[in-house]
Amino acid sequence: MSILSDYFKLYRIVLSTIQSLSPETGQQLFDALSSDDYIIQEKSSNPNLVCETLIVLDNLISDGLVNAKRTVTKDVPLYMIYGLSTSGQKFLAETWKPTFEETFKNYLKENGIPLSPQSVSKFIAQLIFR
């Protein structure tokens, strides 16, 4: 599976979990994610999965897809999660369309952009506000 598929799969899983299970804290989100088949499989082969998931959550918050508050403490960030925003609902619906991944790959190729959190943010903004 390509990095692109994994990246969006993680985005989708986090968004879907927030939508369906309504975790109120980051810990509740991670507890809910721990029973996902993909997360279980990835955990054994990806030592950076927790960090990558936190990056995805931070991106979802900063991109306005998740309504949440992040508080930085000495040891770890704490999250209060209030649910998906309207944009988050729309983005999640778009990711389930069969053409989504191909549309994203074309966007990156046409614009000569490598896969990065910044390119994902630009694509999300373009997708939501078109």
Secondary structure, DSSP 8 states (H G I E B T S, - for coil): --HHHHHHHHHHHHHHHHHHH--SBHHHHHHHHTT-HHHHHHHHH-TTHHHHHHHHHHHHHHTTSEEEEEEE-SSSEEEEEEEE-HHHHHHHHHHTSTTHHHHHHHHHHHHT--SSHHHHHHHHHHHHT-
